[in-house]
Amino acid sequence: MSSSSDREMRLNSFRLKLGRDLNEDLRKEGSSLKEWFVRDFEREMLLAEAFAGRQNPVETVYHRAMAEMIHRTLNDLEPMIG
């Protein structure tokens, strides 16, 4: 399992290779990305609800956490794209 610093270094290295920040990409591709994020949010919520109904706590928490992250990303993205 990778540590927080390993993940941070990997993300920073990728950002340097691209030569731009994620926010710049989000602003540029925001409209198209929004559709993907909305679709992924819906999928993660459906999975979280299904696993909750099956009383599978690990899968429930995982898919709920993914939906929460996507929701926060959408909240950050929406002001950038209007």
Secondary structure, 3 states (H helix, E strand, C coil): CCCHHHHHHHHHHHHHHHCCCHHHHHHHHHHHHHHHHHHHHHHHHHHHHHHHHCCCHHHHHHHHHHHHHHHHHHHHHHHHHC
